[in-house]
């Protein structure tokens, strides 16, 4: 069973940057289209961005121009570069298969991103 572990979150001031990492073990995620999701406090998990197995990317409006999703299939890793962070980006961030994928992997614990001055 594939295990996903997210890392790289933290407390940053508005305008700051972070690089989130998603490490997969127990299976090869290179065959999956992958995505990052965020779960703001008291809200449901929502899609942030996705990247196909071939490297094509898609971003939700809130992420366009500020976030960059990428992957390294050789390392079984997915990344999310966050820049120009805003307080409304505060959330727990998770990686998993793309939202319309037929397979959903077990959710990891996520990584907390807090944007506050």
C-alpha distances in whole Angstrom, upper triangle without the diagonal:
4,6,10,13,16,20,23,25,28,32,34,37,38,38,35,32,29,26,22,19,16,14,10,8,6,7,10,11,15,15,14,17,16,18,19,20,23,24,27,29,29,28,25,22,24,23,25,24,22,21,21,19,23,24,26,26,27,28,29,33,32,30,32,34,33,29,28,24,23,20,20,18,19,17,14,16,18,21,23,27,29,33,36,34,35,35,34,30,30,26,23,21,17,15,13,14,18,19,20,17,16,12,11,8,8,11,12,16,18,21,24,27,30,33,37,40
4,7,10,13,16,20,22,25,29,30,34,34,34,32,29,25,22,19,16,12,10,6,6,5,5,8,8,12,12,12,14,13,15,16,18,20,21,25,27,28,26,23,20,21,20,21,21,18,18,18,16,20,20,23,22,24,25,26,30,29,27,29,31,29,25,24,20,19,16,16,14,16,14,11,12,14,17,20,23,25,29,32,30,32,32,31,27,27,24,20,18,14,12,10,11,15,17,18,15,15,11,10,7,7,10,10,14,15,18,21,24,27,30,34,37
4,7,10,13,17,18,22,25,27,31,32,32,29,26,23,20,16,13,10,8,6,5,6,8,10,10,14,15,14,16,14,15,15,16,18,19,23,24,25,24,22,19,20,20,20,20,19,19,19,18,22,21,23,23,24,24,25,29,28,26,28,30,28,24,23,20,19,16,16,15,16,14,11,12,13,16,18,21,23,27,30,28,30,30,28,25,24,21,17,16,12,11,10,12,16,18,20,17,17,14,12,8,7,8,7,10,12,15,18,21,24,27,31,34
4,7,10,14,15,18,22,24,27,28,28,26,22,19,16,13,10,7,6,5,7,9,10,11,10,13,15,13,14,11,12,12,13,15,16,20,21,23,22,19,16,17,17,17,17,16,16,17,17,20,19,21,20,21,21,22,25,24,22,25,26,24,20,19,16,16,14,14,14,16,13,10,9,10,12,14,18,19,23,26,24,26,26,25,22,21,18,14,12,9,7,8,11,14,16,18,16,17,14,11,8,7,7,5,8,9,11,15,17,21,24,27,30
4,7,10,12,15,19,21,24,26,26,23,20,16,14,11,8,6,5,6,8,11,13,14,13,16,18,16,17,14,13,12,13,15,16,19,20,22,21,20,17,18,17,17,17,17,17,19,19,22,21,23,21,22,22,23,26,24,22,24,26,23,20,19,16,16,14,15,15,17,13,11,10,10,11,13,16,18,21,24,22,24,24,23,20,19,16,13,11,9,8,10,13,16,18,21,19,21,18,15,12,10,9,5,7,7,9,12,15,18,21,25,28
4,7,8,12,16,17,21,22,22,19,16,13,11,7,6,4,6,9,12,15,16,16,14,17,19,17,17,13,12,10,11,12,13,16,18,20,19,18,15,16,15,15,15,15,16,19,19,21,20,21,19,20,19,20,23,21,18,21,22,20,16,16,14,14,13,15,16,17,14,12,10,9,9,10,13,14,18,21,18,20,20,20,17,16,13,10,8,6,7,10,14,16,17,21,20,22,19,16,13,12,10,7,7,5,6,9,11,15,18,21,24
4,6,9,13,15,18,20,20,17,14,10,9,6,5,6,8,12,14,18,19,19,17,19,22,20,20,16,15,12,13,13,15,17,18,21,21,20,17,18,18,16,17,17,18,21,21,23,21,23,21,21,20,21,24,21,19,22,22,19,16,16,14,15,14,15,17,19,15,14,11,11,10,10,12,13,16,19,17,19,19,20,16,15,13,10,9,9,10,14,17,19,21,24,23,25,23,20,17,16,13,10,9,7,5,8,10,13,16,19,22
4,7,10,12,15,17,17,13,11,7,6,4,6,9,11,15,17,21,22,22,20,21,24,22,21,18,16,13,14,14,16,17,18,22,21,21,18,19,18,16,17,18,19,22,22,24,21,23,21,21,20,21,23,20,18,20,20,17,14,14,14,15,15,16,19,20,17,16,13,12,10,9,10,10,13,16,14,17,17,18,15,14,13,11,10,11,12,16,19,21,22,26,25,28,25,22,20,19,17,14,12,10,7,8,8,12,14,17,19
4,7,9,13,14,15,12,10,7,7,6,9,11,14,17,20,23,24,24,22,23,26,24,22,19,16,13,13,12,13,14,15,18,18,19,16,17,17,15,17,18,20,23,24,26,23,24,22,21,19,20,21,18,16,19,20,16,14,15,15,16,17,19,22,23,20,19,16,14,12,10,11,10,13,15,12,14,14,15,12,10,10,8,8,11,13,16,20,21,22,26,26,28,26,23,21,20,16,14,12,9,5,5,5,8,10,13,16
4,6,10,12,14,11,10,8,10,10,12,15,17,21,23,26,28,28,25,27,30,27,26,22,20,16,16,14,15,14,15,19,19,20,19,19,20,18,19,22,23,27,28,30,27,27,25,24,22,22,23,20,18,21,21,17,16,17,18,20,21,23,25,26,23,23,19,18,15,14,13,11,13,14,12,13,13,14,12,10,10,10,11,14,16,20,23,24,25,29,29,32,29,26,24,23,20,17,14,12,8,6,5,6,8,11,13
4,7,10,12,9,10,9,12,13,16,18,21,24,27,30,31,31,29,30,33,30,29,25,22,19,18,15,16,14,15,18,19,21,20,21,21,19,21,24,26,29,31,32,29,30,27,26,23,23,23,19,18,21,21,17,17,19,20,22,24,26,29,30,27,26,23,21,18,16,15,12,13,13,11,12,11,13,11,9,11,12,13,17,19,23,26,27,27,31,32,34,32,29,27,26,22,20,17,15,11,8,6,5,6,7,9
4,7,8,6,7,8,12,13,17,19,22,26,29,32,33,32,30,31,34,31,29,26,23,19,19,16,17,16,16,20,21,22,21,21,21,19,21,24,25,29,31,32,28,29,25,25,22,22,22,18,17,20,19,15,15,18,19,22,24,26,29,30,27,27,23,21,18,15,14,11,11,10,8,9,9,12,11,10,12,14,15,18,20,24,27,27,28,31,32,35,33,30,29,28,25,22,20,17,13,11,8,6,5,6,8
4,6,5,9,11,14,16,20,23,26,29,32,36,36,35,33,34,36,34,31,28,25,21,21,18,19,17,18,21,22,24,23,23,23,20,22,25,27,31,33,34,30,30,27,26,23,22,22,18,17,20,18,15,16,19,21,24,26,28,32,33,30,30,26,24,21,18,15,12,11,9,8,8,8,12,11,11,14,16,17,21,23,27,30,29,30,33,34,37,36,33,32,31,28,26,23,20,17,14,11,8,5,5,5
4,5,9,11,15,17,21,23,27,30,33,36,37,36,33,34,36,33,30,27,24,21,20,17,18,16,17,21,21,23,22,21,21,18,21,24,26,30,32,33,29,29,25,24,21,20,19,15,15,17,16,13,14,18,20,23,26,28,32,33,31,31,27,24,21,17,15,11,9,7,5,5,6,10,10,10,14,17,17,21,23,27,29,28,28,32,33,36,35,32,32,32,28,26,24,21,18,15,12,10,6,6,6
4,7,10,14,16,20,23,26,29,33,36,36,35,32,32,35,32,29,26,23,20,20,18,20,18,20,23,23,24,23,22,21,18,20,23,24,28,30,31,27,27,23,22,19,19,18,15,14,15,13,10,12,15,18,21,24,27,30,32,30,29,26,23,19,16,13,10,7,4,5,6,9,12,11,13,16,18,18,21,23,26,29,28,28,32,33,36,35,33,32,32,29,27,26,22,19,17,13,12,9,10,10
4,7,11,13,17,20,23,27,30,33,33,32,30,30,33,30,28,25,22,19,19,17,19,18,20,23,23,24,23,22,21,18,19,22,23,27,29,29,26,26,23,22,19,20,19,16,14,16,14,11,12,14,17,19,22,24,28,29,27,27,23,21,17,14,11,8,6,5,5,8,10,13,11,12,15,17,16,20,21,25,27,27,27,31,32,35,34,31,30,30,27,25,23,20,16,15,11,11,8,10,10
4,7,10,13,17,20,23,26,30,30,29,26,27,29,27,25,22,19,16,17,16,18,18,20,23,23,23,21,20,19,16,17,19,20,24,26,26,22,23,20,20,17,18,18,15,13,15,13,9,9,11,14,16,18,20,24,25,23,23,19,17,13,11,8,5,4,6,6,10,12,14,11,12,14,15,14,17,18,22,24,24,25,29,29,32,31,28,28,27,24,22,21,18,14,14,10,11,10,12,13
4,6,10,13,16,20,23,26,27,26,23,24,27,24,23,19,17,14,15,14,17,17,19,22,22,22,20,19,18,15,15,18,19,22,23,24,21,22,19,19,17,18,19,16,13,16,15,11,10,11,12,14,16,18,21,23,20,20,16,14,10,8,6,5,7,9,8,12,13,15,11,12,13,13,12,14,15,19,22,22,23,27,27,30,28,26,24,24,21,19,18,14,11,11,9,10,10,13,15
4,7,10,13,16,20,23,23,22,20,20,23,21,20,16,15,12,14,14,17,18,20,24,23,22,19,19,17,14,14,15,16,19,20,21,18,19,17,18,16,18,19,17,14,16,15,12,9,9,10,11,12,14,17,19,16,16,13,11,7,6,4,6,9,12,11,15,17,17,14,14,14,14,11,13,13,17,19,20,21,25,25,28,26,23,22,22,19,17,17,13,11,12,10,13,14,17,19
4,7,10,13,17,20,20,19,17,18,21,19,17,14,12,10,12,12,15,16,18,22,21,20,17,16,15,13,13,14,14,18,19,20,17,19,16,17,16,17,19,17,14,16,17,14,10,10,9,10,11,13,16,18,15,14,10,8,6,5,6,8,11,14,13,16,17,17,13,13,12,11,8,9,10,13,16,17,19,22,22,25,23,20,18,18,16,13,13,10,8,10,9,13,14,18,20
4,6,10,13,17,17,16,14,15,18,16,16,12,12,10,13,14,16,18,21,24,22,21,18,18,16,14,14,14,14,17,17,18,16,18,16,18,17,19,21,20,17,19,19,16,13,12,10,10,9,11,13,14,11,11,7,6,5,7,9,11,14,18,17,19,21,20,17,17,15,13,10,10,9,12,15,16,18,22,21,23,21,18,16,16,14,12,13,10,9,12,12,16,18,21,24
4,7,10,13,13,13,11,13,15,14,14,10,10,9,11,13,16,18,21,23,22,20,17,17,15,14,13,13,13,15,15,17,16,18,16,17,17,19,22,21,18,20,21,19,15,14,11,10,9,10,12,13,10,8,6,5,6,8,12,14,17,21,19,22,22,22,18,18,16,13,10,8,6,9,12,14,16,19,18,20,17,15,13,13,11,9,11,9,9,13,14,18,20,24,26
4,7,10,11,11,10,12,15,14,15,12,13,12,15,17,19,22,24,26,25,23,19,20,18,18,17,15,15,16,15,18,17,19,19,20,21,22,25,24,21,24,24,22,19,17,14,13,10,10,11,11,8,6,5,7,9,12,15,17,21,24,23,25,26,25,22,21,19,16,13,11,9,11,13,16,18,21,19,21,18,16,13,13,12,10,12,11,12,16,17,21,23,27,30
4,7,7,8,7,10,12,12,13,11,13,13,16,18,20,23,25,27,26,23,20,20,19,19,18,16,15,16,14,17,17,20,19,21,22,24,27,26,23,25,27,25,21,19,16,14,11,11,10,11,9,6,6,8,11,14,18,20,24,27,26,28,29,28,24,24,21,18,15,12,10,10,11,15,18,20,17,18,15,13,10,11,11,10,13,13,14,18,20,24,26,30,33
4,6,8,9,12,14,14,16,14,16,17,19,21,23,26,28,30,28,26,23,24,22,23,21,19,19,19,17,20,20,23,23,24,25,27,31,30,27,29,30,28,25,23,19,18,15,14,12,12,10,8,9,12,15,18,21,24,27,31,29,31,32,31,27,27,24,21,18,15,13,13,14,18,20,22,19,20,16,15,11,12,13,11,14,15,17,21,23,27,29,33,36
4,7,9,12,14,14,17,16,18,19,21,24,25,29,30,31,30,27,24,25,24,25,24,21,21,20,18,21,22,25,25,26,28,29,33,32,30,32,33,32,28,26,22,20,17,16,14,14,13,10,13,15,18,21,25,27,31,34,32,35,35,34,30,30,27,23,21,18,15,14,15,19,21,22,19,19,15,15,11,12,14,13,16,18,20,24,26,30,33,36,39
4,6,9,10,11,14,14,17,18,20,23,25,29,31,32,30,27,24,24,23,24,22,19,18,17,15,18,19,22,22,24,26,28,31,31,28,30,32,30,27,24,21,19,15,14,12,12,11,9,11,14,17,21,24,27,30,34,32,34,35,34,30,30,27,24,21,18,15,13,13,16,19,20,17,17,13,13,10,12,14,14,18,19,21,25,27,30,33,36,40
4,6,7,8,12,12,15,17,20,23,25,29,31,33,31,28,24,24,22,22,20,17,15,14,11,14,16,18,19,22,24,26,29,30,27,28,29,28,25,22,18,16,13,11,8,9,9,7,10,12,16,19,22,25,29,32,31,34,34,33,30,30,27,24,21,18,14,13,12,15,18,19,15,16,13,14,12,14,16,16,19,19,21,25,27,30,33,36,39
4,5,5,8,8,11,14,16,20,22,26,28,30,28,25,21,21,18,19,16,13,12,11,9,12,13,15,16,18,20,22,26,26,23,24,26,25,21,19,15,13,10,10,7,10,10,6,8,9,13,16,19,22,26,29,28,30,31,30,26,27,24,21,18,15,11,9,9,11,15,16,13,14,11,11,10,12,14,14,18,17,19,23,24,28,30,34,37
4,5,8,9,12,15,18,22,25,28,31,32,30,27,23,22,19,19,17,13,11,9,6,9,10,13,15,17,20,22,26,26,23,24,25,25,21,18,15,12,9,8,5,8,9,7,9,10,13,16,19,22,26,29,29,31,33,31,28,29,26,24,20,17,14,12,11,12,16,17,14,15,14,14,13,16,17,18,21,20,22,25,26,30,31,35,38
4,7,9,13,16,19,23,25,29,32,33,30,27,23,22,20,20,17,14,11,9,6,9,11,13,15,17,20,23,26,27,24,25,27,27,23,20,17,15,12,12,9,12,13,10,12,13,16,19,22,25,28,31,31,33,34,32,29,30,28,25,22,19,15,13,10,12,15,15,11,12,11,13,13,16,18,19,22,22,24,27,28,32,33,37,40
4,6,10,13,15,19,22,25,28,29,26,23,20,19,16,17,14,11,9,7,6,9,11,12,13,15,17,19,23,24,21,22,24,24,21,18,14,13,11,12,10,13,14,11,12,11,14,16,20,22,26,29,28,30,31,29,26,27,24,22,19,16,12,9,6,8,11,11,8,10,9,10,10,14,15,16,20,19,21,24,25,29,30,34,37
4,7,11,13,17,20,23,26,27,24,21,18,16,13,14,11,7,6,4,5,8,9,9,10,11,14,16,19,20,18,19,21,21,18,15,12,11,10,12,11,15,15,12,12,10,13,14,18,20,23,26,25,27,29,26,23,25,22,21,17,14,11,9,6,5,9,9,7,10,10,11,12,15,15,17,20,18,20,23,23,27,28,32,35
4,7,10,14,17,20,23,24,22,19,15,14,11,11,9,6,5,6,7,10,10,10,10,11,12,14,18,18,16,17,19,19,15,13,10,9,9,11,11,15,14,11,10,8,10,11,15,17,20,23,22,24,25,23,20,21,19,17,13,11,7,6,4,5,8,10,9,12,11,10,10,13,13,14,17,15,17,19,20,23,25,28,32
4,7,10,13,16,20,21,18,16,12,10,7,7,6,4,6,8,11,13,11,11,9,9,10,11,15,15,13,14,17,16,12,11,8,10,10,13,14,17,16,13,11,8,9,9,13,14,18,20,19,21,22,20,16,18,15,14,10,8,6,6,6,5,7,10,10,13,12,11,11,13,12,13,15,13,14,17,17,20,21,25,28
4,7,10,13,17,18,16,14,10,9,6,6,6,6,9,12,14,16,14,14,11,11,10,11,14,13,11,13,16,14,11,10,8,10,11,15,16,19,17,15,12,9,8,7,11,11,15,17,16,17,18,16,13,14,12,10,7,6,4,6,8,8,9,13,13,16,15,13,13,14,11,12,13,10,11,13,13,16,18,21,25
4,7,10,13,15,12,10,6,5,4,5,7,9,12,15,17,19,17,17,14,12,11,10,13,12,11,14,17,15,12,13,11,14,15,18,19,22,21,18,15,12,12,10,13,13,16,18,16,16,17,14,11,12,9,8,6,5,6,8,10,9,9,13,14,17,15,13,13,14,11,11,12,9,11,12,12,15,17,20,24
4,6,10,12,9,8,5,5,6,6,10,12,15,18,21,23,21,20,17,15,13,11,13,11,11,15,17,15,12,14,13,16,18,21,22,25,23,21,18,15,14,11,13,12,15,16,14,14,13,11,8,9,6,6,4,6,9,11,13,13,12,16,17,20,19,16,16,16,12,12,12,9,9,9,9,12,13,17,20
4,7,8,6,6,4,6,9,10,13,16,19,22,24,26,24,24,20,18,16,14,16,14,14,18,20,18,16,18,17,20,21,24,25,28,26,23,21,18,17,15,17,15,18,19,15,15,13,11,9,8,5,5,6,8,11,13,16,16,14,18,19,21,20,17,17,16,12,13,12,9,10,9,10,12,14,17,20
4,6,5,7,7,9,11,12,15,18,21,25,27,29,27,26,22,20,17,15,16,13,14,18,20,17,16,19,19,22,24,27,28,31,29,26,23,21,19,16,18,15,17,17,14,12,10,8,8,6,4,6,9,11,15,17,19,19,17,21,23,25,24,20,21,20,16,16,14,12,12,10,9,10,11,14,17
4,6,8,10,12,15,15,19,22,25,28,30,33,30,30,26,24,21,19,19,17,18,21,23,21,20,23,22,25,27,30,31,34,31,29,26,24,22,20,21,18,20,20,16,14,12,10,10,8,6,8,11,14,17,19,22,22,20,24,25,27,26,23,23,21,17,17,15,13,13,10,11,10,12,14,17
4,7,10,12,16,17,21,23,27,29,32,34,32,31,28,25,23,20,21,18,20,23,26,24,23,25,25,28,29,32,33,36,33,31,28,26,25,22,24,21,23,23,19,17,15,13,13,11,10,11,14,16,19,20,23,23,21,24,25,27,26,23,23,21,18,18,16,15,16,14,14,14,16,17,21
4,7,9,12,14,18,20,24,26,29,31,29,28,25,22,19,17,18,16,17,21,23,22,20,23,22,25,27,30,31,34,32,29,27,24,23,21,22,20,22,22,19,17,15,12,12,11,9,10,12,14,17,18,20,20,17,20,22,24,23,20,21,20,17,18,16,15,16,14,15,15,16,18,22
4,6,10,12,16,18,21,23,26,28,27,26,23,20,18,15,17,16,17,20,23,22,20,22,21,24,25,28,29,32,30,27,25,22,21,19,22,20,23,23,20,19,17,14,14,13,10,11,12,12,15,15,17,16,14,17,19,20,20,17,18,17,14,16,15,14,15,15,16,17,18,21,25
4,7,9,12,14,18,20,22,25,23,22,19,17,15,13,16,14,15,18,21,19,17,19,17,20,21,24,25,28,26,23,21,18,18,16,19,18,20,21,18,18,17,14,13,12,9,9,9,9,11,12,13,13,11,14,16,18,17,14,15,14,11,13,13,11,13,13,14,16,18,21,24
4,6,10,12,15,18,20,23,21,20,16,14,12,10,12,11,12,15,18,17,15,16,15,18,20,23,24,27,26,23,20,17,17,15,17,16,19,20,17,17,17,13,12,13,10,11,9,10,11,12,13,11,9,12,15,17,17,14,16,16,13,15,15,13,15,15,15,17,18,21,25
4,6,8,12,14,17,19,17,16,13,10,8,7,10,10,10,12,16,15,13,13,12,15,17,20,21,24,23,20,18,15,14,12,15,14,17,19,17,17,18,15,12,14,12,12,10,9,10,10,11,9,7,11,13,16,16,13,15,16,14,15,16,14,15,16,15,18,19,22,25
4,7,11,14,17,18,16,14,11,9,6,5,8,8,6,9,12,11,9,10,9,13,15,19,20,23,22,20,17,13,12,9,12,11,13,15,13,14,15,13,10,13,11,12,9,10,10,11,12,10,10,13,15,19,18,16,17,18,16,16,17,14,14,15,13,16,16,20,23
4,7,10,13,15,12,11,7,6,4,6,9,10,7,9,12,11,8,8,7,10,12,16,17,21,20,18,15,11,10,8,11,11,14,16,15,17,18,16,13,16,14,14,11,11,10,11,11,9,10,13,14,17,17,16,17,18,16,17,18,15,16,17,16,19,19,23,26
4,7,10,11,9,8,6,5,7,9,12,13,11,12,14,14,11,10,7,9,10,14,14,18,18,15,13,10,10,10,12,14,17,19,19,20,22,20,17,19,17,16,13,12,9,9,8,6,8,11,11,15,15,14,15,17,16,17,19,16,17,19,18,21,22,26,29
4,7,8,6,5,4,6,9,12,15,16,13,14,15,16,12,10,7,7,8,11,11,15,15,13,12,9,10,10,13,15,18,21,21,23,25,23,20,22,20,19,16,14,11,11,9,8,11,12,12,15,15,15,16,18,18,18,21,18,19,21,21,24,25,28,31
4,5,5,5,6,9,12,15,18,19,17,17,19,19,16,13,10,9,9,12,11,15,16,13,13,11,13,14,17,19,22,25,25,27,29,26,23,25,24,22,19,17,13,12,10,8,11,12,11,14,14,15,16,19,19,20,23,21,22,24,24,28,28,32,35
4,6,8,10,12,15,18,22,23,20,20,22,22,19,16,12,10,9,10,8,12,13,11,12,11,13,15,18,21,24,27,27,29,31,29,26,28,26,24,20,18,14,13,10,10,14,14,12,14,14,15,15,19,19,20,23,22,23,26,26,29,30,34,37
4,6,9,12,16,19,22,23,20,20,21,22,19,15,13,10,9,11,10,13,15,14,14,13,15,16,19,22,24,27,27,30,32,30,27,29,28,26,23,21,17,16,14,13,16,16,15,18,18,19,19,22,23,23,26,24,25,28,28,31,32,35,38
4,6,10,13,16,19,20,17,16,17,18,15,12,9,7,7,9,10,13,14,13,12,11,12,13,15,18,20,23,24,27,29,27,24,26,25,24,20,19,15,15,14,13,16,17,16,19,19,19,19,22,22,22,25,22,23,25,25,28,28,32,35
4,7,11,14,16,18,15,14,16,17,14,11,10,9,10,13,13,17,18,17,15,13,14,14,16,18,20,23,23,26,28,26,23,26,25,24,20,19,16,16,14,12,15,15,15,19,19,20,20,23,23,24,26,23,24,26,25,28,28,32,34
4,7,10,13,15,12,11,12,14,11,9,7,8,10,14,15,18,19,17,15,12,12,11,13,15,17,19,20,22,24,22,20,22,21,21,18,17,14,15,13,11,13,14,15,19,19,19,20,22,21,22,24,21,21,23,22,25,25,28,31
4,7,10,12,9,9,11,13,11,9,8,11,13,17,18,21,21,20,17,14,14,12,14,15,17,18,19,20,22,20,18,21,20,20,17,16,14,15,13,10,11,13,14,18,19,18,20,22,21,22,24,21,21,22,21,24,23,27,30
4,6,8,6,6,9,10,8,8,8,12,15,18,20,23,23,21,18,15,14,11,12,12,14,15,15,17,19,16,14,17,17,17,15,15,14,15,15,12,12,14,16,20,20,19,21,23,21,21,22,19,19,20,18,20,20,23,26
4,6,5,6,10,11,10,11,11,15,18,21,23,26,26,24,21,17,16,13,14,13,15,16,15,15,17,14,13,16,15,17,14,15,15,16,16,13,12,14,17,20,21,20,21,23,21,22,22,19,19,19,18,19,19,22,25
4,5,5,9,10,10,13,14,17,20,24,26,29,29,27,24,20,18,15,15,14,14,14,14,14,16,13,13,16,16,18,17,18,18,19,19,16,16,18,20,24,25,23,25,26,24,25,25,22,21,21,19,20,19,22,24
4,6,9,8,9,12,13,17,20,24,26,29,28,26,23,19,17,14,14,11,12,12,11,10,12,10,9,12,13,16,14,16,17,19,20,17,17,19,22,25,25,23,25,26,23,23,23,19,19,18,15,16,15,18,20
4,6,6,5,8,10,14,17,21,23,26,25,23,20,16,14,10,10,9,9,10,10,11,13,11,9,13,13,15,13,15,15,17,18,16,16,19,21,24,24,22,23,24,21,22,22,18,17,17,14,16,15,18,20
4,6,6,8,11,14,17,21,23,26,26,24,21,18,15,12,12,11,11,11,12,13,16,14,13,16,17,19,16,18,18,19,20,17,17,20,22,26,26,24,25,27,24,25,25,21,21,20,18,19,18,21,23
4,6,8,11,14,18,21,24,27,26,25,22,19,16,13,11,10,9,9,11,13,16,16,14,17,19,20,18,20,20,22,22,20,21,23,25,29,29,27,28,29,27,26,27,23,22,21,18,20,18,20,22
4,7,10,13,17,20,23,26,24,24,20,17,14,10,8,6,5,6,8,10,14,13,11,14,16,17,15,18,18,20,21,20,21,23,25,29,28,26,27,28,25,24,24,20,18,18,15,16,14,17,19
4,7,10,14,17,20,22,21,20,17,13,10,7,5,5,6,8,9,12,15,14,11,14,14,15,13,14,14,17,18,17,18,21,22,25,25,23,23,24,21,21,21,17,16,16,13,15,14,18,20
4,7,10,13,16,19,18,17,14,11,8,6,5,7,9,12,12,15,18,17,14,17,17,17,14,15,14,16,17,15,17,20,21,24,24,22,22,23,21,21,21,18,17,18,16,18,18,21,23
4,7,11,13,16,15,14,11,7,6,5,6,9,12,15,15,18,20,19,15,18,17,16,13,13,11,13,13,12,15,17,17,21,20,19,19,20,18,18,19,16,16,17,16,19,19,23,25
4,7,10,12,12,11,9,6,5,6,8,12,14,18,18,21,23,22,19,21,20,19,15,14,12,13,13,13,16,18,18,21,20,19,19,20,19,18,20,17,17,19,18,22,22,26,28
4,6,9,9,8,6,4,6,9,11,15,17,21,21,24,26,25,21,23,21,20,16,14,11,12,12,13,17,18,17,20,19,18,17,19,18,17,19,17,17,20,20,23,24,28,31
4,5,5,6,5,6,8,12,14,17,20,24,24,27,29,28,25,26,24,22,19,17,14,15,15,16,20,21,19,22,20,20,18,20,20,19,21,19,19,22,22,26,27,31,33
4,5,5,6,8,11,14,17,20,23,27,27,30,32,31,27,28,26,24,20,18,14,14,14,15,19,20,18,20,18,18,17,19,19,19,21,20,21,24,25,28,30,33,36
4,6,8,11,13,17,19,22,25,29,29,32,34,33,29,30,28,26,23,20,17,17,17,19,23,24,21,23,21,21,19,21,21,20,23,22,23,26,27,30,32,35,38
4,5,9,11,15,17,21,23,27,27,30,32,31,27,28,26,23,20,18,15,16,17,19,22,24,21,23,21,20,18,19,19,18,20,19,19,23,24,27,29,32,35
4,7,10,14,17,20,23,27,26,29,30,29,26,26,24,21,18,15,12,12,13,15,19,21,18,20,17,16,14,16,16,15,18,17,18,21,22,26,28,32,34
4,7,10,13,16,20,23,23,25,27,26,22,23,21,18,15,13,10,11,12,14,18,20,18,20,18,16,14,16,15,14,16,14,15,18,19,23,24,28,31
4,7,10,13,17,20,20,22,24,23,19,20,18,16,12,11,8,9,11,12,15,18,16,19,17,15,14,15,14,13,15,13,13,16,17,20,22,26,28
4,7,10,13,17,16,19,21,20,16,17,16,15,11,11,9,12,13,14,17,19,19,22,20,18,17,18,16,14,16,13,12,15,14,18,19,22,25
4,6,10,13,13,15,17,17,13,14,14,13,10,10,9,12,14,14,16,19,19,23,21,19,18,19,17,15,16,13,11,13,12,15,16,19,22
4,7,10,10,14,16,16,13,14,15,15,12,13,13,16,18,17,19,23,23,26,25,23,22,23,20,19,19,15,13,14,12,15,15,18,20
4,7,7,10,13,13,9,11,12,13,11,14,14,17,19,19,20,23,24,27,26,24,23,24,21,19,19,15,13,13,10,12,11,15,17
4,5,9,12,13,10,13,15,16,15,17,18,21,23,22,23,26,27,31,30,28,27,28,25,23,22,19,16,15,12,13,11,14,15
4,7,10,11,10,12,15,17,16,19,21,24,26,24,25,28,30,33,32,30,30,30,27,26,24,21,18,17,13,13,10,12,13
4,7,8,6,9,11,14,14,17,19,22,24,23,23,27,28,32,31,28,28,28,24,23,22,18,15,13,10,9,7,9,11
4,5,5,8,11,14,15,18,20,23,25,24,24,28,29,32,32,29,29,29,25,24,22,19,17,14,10,9,6,8,10
4,5,6,9,13,14,18,21,24,26,25,25,28,30,33,32,29,29,28,25,23,21,18,16,13,10,7,5,6,9
4,5,8,12,13,16,19,22,24,23,22,25,27,30,29,26,27,26,23,22,20,17,16,13,10,9,8,9,12
4,6,9,10,13,16,19,21,20,19,23,25,28,27,24,24,24,20,19,18,14,13,10,7,7,7,10,13
4,7,9,13,16,19,22,21,21,24,26,29,27,24,24,23,19,18,16,13,11,8,5,5,5,8,12
4,6,10,13,16,19,19,18,22,23,25,24,21,20,19,15,14,12,10,8,6,5,7,9,12,16
4,7,10,13,17,17,17,21,21,23,22,18,17,16,12,11,9,6,5,4,6,8,11,14,18
4,7,10,13,14,14,18,19,21,19,16,15,14,11,10,9,5,5,6,7,10,13,16,20
4,7,10,12,12,16,16,18,16,12,11,11,7,7,7,5,7,9,11,14,17,20,24
4,7,9,10,14,13,15,13,10,9,10,8,8,10,8,10,12,14,17,19,23,26
4,6,8,11,10,12,9,7,6,8,7,8,11,10,13,16,17,21,23,26,30
4,6,8,6,9,7,6,7,10,10,12,15,14,17,19,20,24,26,29,33
4,6,5,9,9,8,10,13,13,15,18,16,18,20,21,24,25,29,32
4,6,9,9,8,11,14,13,16,18,16,19,21,21,24,25,29,32
4,6,9,9,13,15,16,18,21,20,22,24,25,28,29,33,36
4,5,7,10,13,14,17,20,19,22,25,26,29,30,34,37
4,7,10,13,15,18,21,21,24,27,28,31,33,37,40
4,6,10,12,15,18,19,22,25,26,30,32,35,39
4,7,8,12,15,15,18,21,23,26,29,32,36
4,6,9,12,13,17,20,22,25,28,31,35
4,6,10,11,15,18,21,24,27,30,34
4,7,8,12,14,17,20,23,26,30
4,5,9,12,15,18,22,25,28
4,7,9,13,16,19,22,25
4,7,10,13,16,19,23
4,7,10,13,16,19
4,6,10,13,16
4,7,10,13
4,6,10
4,7
4
